[in-house]
Amino acid sequence: MTKSRGVLLVLILAGALWAISLASWQAGVAGDTLGPAGVADVTEDASSQASPVATACVAIIAVTGLLSAMLGKIGRFVVLGFAGLAAVGYGMTALQSVSAPGATAWPIVGLCAAAIALIVIVYVAFSSASWTNSNRYARTAEAGGEEFDSAATWDALSRGDDPDSAAGGADDESK
């Protein structure tokens, strides 16, 4: 798995979990209504959606997915471990919502999605060991052979180095 696919997969999971948390996890009946006597209006209030903990877990998964693209091997394991813990937290929140009075089917969907997210995050964490770090700004990334490497030349110019100094072109004229 490539780095971009791994990060994209974690971000898609975060988006799916966020979409699930937007759904109504509890259905309630309003206590006082202004309508006709004996008729209850079924309403959805702000507390019927998923817990703020679930939303925070989704944010943690999204941020750690982005951070995994920027860090080295050990940093990726650490932040994807945090993403795994956030997926467990989302699942625990969904599990608590299943047993709440008036629970809909969405907490069960959230629990299944959290389990899938945990499995995928663990897979991405272990497959991230094969991701290569960018050597764009490393000084050892210069071309080692006789062939012209335009990327290495451009990187040398970006650093302020003279790419022709290794071949002896500019040093001879300055003497």
Helices and strands as residue ranges (DSSP letters): H 3-22, E 28-29, E 42-43, G 46-48, H 52-70, H 73-98, H 106-127, G 128-130, G 139-141, H 150-159, H 169-174
